[in-house]
Amino acid sequence: MVAQLMTSATAVNRTGSKHISTDTQARVALDRIALDFAQMLKRTDVDYYVKGPINYQGHGNGHAWGKRLQTGQQGSDQIAFFTQVPGYYPSSGAQSPFSLVAYRVNQSTTTNPAWMKLERLGKGLRSNGYDPGNNPSTTDSFPIVFLPQTISGVGKPWVAAINNGSSCGNNTNNSCDSSYETIGPGVFRLEYYYILKNGLATDVPWDKVLRPSQTSLSSPVQIGLTDVEAIGVVIAVIDPEGRALMDANASNPNNATLLDLASDLADFKSAHGRGVGNQTRYIGGLESDWETTIETWASTGQTSVPNYVPPAVASAIRIYSRAFDLKTLPTF
């Protein structure tokens, strides 16, 4: 009886330790996002690299490509924006109070130490009056830009803020930047959506009823994030023990990788009740979808491919979400 009690206590303690680990990682990542969002520039004349119908190269292109619906676009969302927080500044020149901040889950190669981990780019900017010279594509700094210039249009040195996929190793790589750092080693999936001022949760950052002709944040009119009340962020976190097991088993083609798991977790897609089936996305709905998928992994030991995933690993994966209010953003 004593042996059984000790075994049960050990199992409970192990589960509790896993939850503490994922809770801690989620808190660090979401608190950092909260700080960056709280100081985000609120202007209609600067660019935001966010999920939408066009001008977005991330995995979803603004629509639901989750569950392997589009080869080459599996995985997490990306976001880049200007915010009033410190960053990694160039070695010379006047520093501005602003940084270009970006978030992504690294999807380069399994040999990259940051593979399938949440990364944050904090690129400190020089003052607006700084002249980048005749060849800004090779310099290590660039002043903040105003529309019609865009983050994606600058090229180097900001190109890594909007790219994700290639391994590092040469100066022509568009996904590498020394200003990236891992802030969520257990965060392998990131998805976000918009809560508009009309109350709808959508995958497009403007009110389609109010602005039926709008195709981007700057066309046909510059609106910035005017219609967005809040941004909802959802992350999936795996504990260190589970990640180590997944990495160790990745060499077997019949075993699932973390990218396989990330690809099985559905993207957010707004439909608002039109069509058939469960097509309406709502606040909390994405988390529910992910939980159902994880429970399937834990009960069957398989992904949708199907590839093998240890049920114990699946059962320890946890989902976290937070909505970040933008109405209090400072105006500059």
C-alpha positions, 0 to 999 in steps of 0.5 A: 500500500505504501509503495502504491501511495509513493508511486501515485504521489510521484506521478502527481508530482511529475504532472504538477512539475510539467504544468508549472514549467508550461505555466511559467513559460507562458507567463513570460511570453505573454507578459513580454507581448503585453509590454510590447503591445502596450507601447505600440505606436498608434498611428495611421501613417506607419506600417504594421506587419499583421495578418490580413488578406494581402501584404502578409507572407506568414503561414496563413495569409490571413485565412485558415491554412491550419490542419495541413490545408496548404503545403508550405504554409503550416505553422504559426502566425507572425507579427511585426510593429513599431513600439516604444521599448528599448532594443538592440541598437546599432553601435553608432548614431543617435538612438530613437526611443522606438524599436521594430519588434517581431514575433515568430515561432522559428521554422527553419530546420531541426538543426537550428537550436531555436527550431520550433521555439518562440522568438522575439526580434527587438531591433532598436532604431536610430533617430528619424533624421538618420541617413542610411546611406546609399546602400541601406540593404547592407547596413545594420540600421534603418530609421522608422518609416512612414507610409507608403513605405512598408516594413516588408518593402524595406528589405534588409536589414528588416527582412527577417522580421517578415520571413521564417523558414531558411537556416542561417549560414550566409549573408543572403539569408532572409530569415536570420537576424542576430537581434532575434532571441528565444523567449519561449523555448516550449512555445511551438504554436502561436496564433492571433486574431482581432477583436473589433470595436463592433464586437466581432472576432475576425482574421482581418484587422478592419470592419468589413461592414464599415469598410467593404472596399478596404483591402489592406491597412493603407488601401484605399485609405490609411486606417492603421489599427483603428477598427481593432479593439484588442488582439487575441493571442493563443499559444501552445506550450510543451514542457522540456521533458516532452520536447526532449522526447519529441526531438529524440524521436524526430529521426524516425519518419513514422514519428511526429515532429513538433511541426507536425503537431503545430500543423494539426492545430487549426488556424483562426478563421472568421465566418460568422455563422455562414456556411455549414458545420463549425465554421464560426470562430468566436472568443475562446473557440480556437482554444477549444478546437486545439484542446480537442485536437490534443485530446485526440493525440493523447487518446490515439497516439497519432496525428492526422498524417498519421504519425506517432506521438507519445500520449504522455507527451500530448497530455502534458501540452497546455493551451494559453490565451490572452486578449491585449486591449489596444484602445489604451495605446499611446498616440504619437 
